[in-house]
Amino acid sequence: MDLMLHGEIYTTEFKLLEEANRILSEPPKYDVERYERLQKLHGLGFTNAEEVKEFKLIDDELKSQRILKETIEMYRQQYPLNKFITKEAVKSICLKYGLFLTEVKDYTAEIPVKNQNEIIGFRVVRGDTRFPREIHNSRMYVGDTEYGWDWIRTRSEYNKNYQKEIISGRDLLILAPLNKFNMKDKKIEGHVIKSVLKDPIVLQSVKCKYDSGDHDGYLIVTSWGLEAQDEQVFNPINN
């Protein structure tokens, strides 16, 4: 795999957090009185007034960066060996390096033993996972998934046990070049292959900290290629 690709995907989390901290540390543009006044005007429907529009854009950006920061910090604590990357960052990397994202069942090439063990050994809190709708054409999915038997458990059982249960990787996705996929009955939409890298990167779909979904993304489970031996790139503690 291109060393630049590995360097980029494994340092994306750091760059996202660094940018969020930079934006959030800037002096506030509005004092408390002006902020509350503009917020109330927006709530009363003055959404196209120039000053209110500017306020809303700035306020939304700050809220977005705060959610991203808290999401990254949460996953860093819970999964110190697995970097977090947003859906938008994956899309950008796919476009830059000519890669595609799809389900692991469509991957046809070899998997090194080291990476087999990392995939098998990966564990995630069930409540952190999300169904990767970006890969599927509809919300329907058969099996033990968000819309399968687990979804119809009683709410009390769900709240007590379901969210905290530790499970193996679920609905895993893979990022790789087109020539390493089975393309029978598949179609390409942008950077995604739907049912209808230069080497692989296995991803676990996860939720953002809040329900907004703006910063949904993935944990990096494992990756392989010629440069996989480069500890400066792959050591997740040092990067």
Protein Blocks (a to p, Z undefined) as FASTA:
>chain_A
ZZklmmmmmmmmmmmmmmmmmmmmpccfbdfklmmmmmmmmmnopambmklmmmmmmmmm
mmmmmmmmmmmmmmmmmmmmbccddfklmmmmmmmnopacddfklpcbdcdfklmmmmmm
pccdfklpccdfklpmbfbdcdjdfklmmlmpcfklmmmmmmmpccddehiacdddfklc
cfehiacehjacceeifbdcdddddddfblnommgccddfbdcdjklmmmklmmmklZZ
